[in-house]
Amino acid sequence: MQVLYFAWVRERIGLPKEVVDTTAVSVMDLVEELREREERYALAFSDLGALRVALDQELSDFDAPLEGVREVAFFPPMTGG
């Protein structure tokens, strides 16, 4: 599965994207797997209230299932102007 990181999430993890081999059933399961990898991931995912997630370019929730999903993107909330 392709995982994309944007803005400060990318800065904390140090990667814009990566391919992740996962057994996660939901987005939250994936977040837990990533948190356990290294401290930089734990830091990036420490406050989920400050993050949004999109599955295959559609805004989603952290409890959403990952079955059939090819791309997960994590990013901070966007503000309009």
N, C-alpha and C positions, 0 to 999 in steps of 0.2 A: 504494500500500500504506500502511496506517495503521501508524505506529510510535509506541509508547507508552514513556514513561520514568517510572520510579518512584524515590522516595527520593532518595539523593544523586546518582543518575544525572540525574534531572530538575533538581536544583539546579545541577549542573555545566553542563548543556546550556542551561538556562534556559527549557525548554519542557516541558509535560506530555505533549504528543503533537504529531505533524505527519504530513502526507501526503507520502510520499516516492516520487518517480518513479525507479525503479531498474531496472537490467539484471542485478542480482545473481542468481546461481543458487543460492547457499547463504547461510545466515546469516552466515558468515564473510566472504563477498563483500560483503554489505551493511555489515558492520562496517567493512571496509576503505574502502568508498565514504564512509561517514559520517566516518571518521577524517580523510579527505582534505579534507573540507569546510572545517573551521575548527579552531583550536587547542582550543576548548572541547569539541568532539567527540573529538579526539585524547586529551584529558585524561580524559574520561568512559570511553573504551574502552581506556585504557592497560594495565589489568590485568584481563584476561578471567577470571582465576581468581576474581576478586571479583564476578563477574556471573553471572546466570542469564538464560535466554531462554525465552519461551513463544511458540508459534506457534498462533494462533487459540485462545488460552487453554489450551493444553496444553504442559506443560513439555517442553522439547526440548534439543537439543545445537547447538553452533555449526557443526557440519558438516552439519546438516539442510538438505535442499533447500527452496527457497521456492516451488516451482511450486504454484499454486492457493492459496497462503496470502494471507489478507486482512489479518491483523493480527500484528505482531511486537511483543512487549513485553520490555523490558530492565529488570532489577531486581537488587538485591543478594540474596544468600542469605537466606532467612527462618529465624528461630529460633523454636522452640516454647517454650511456657511453661505 
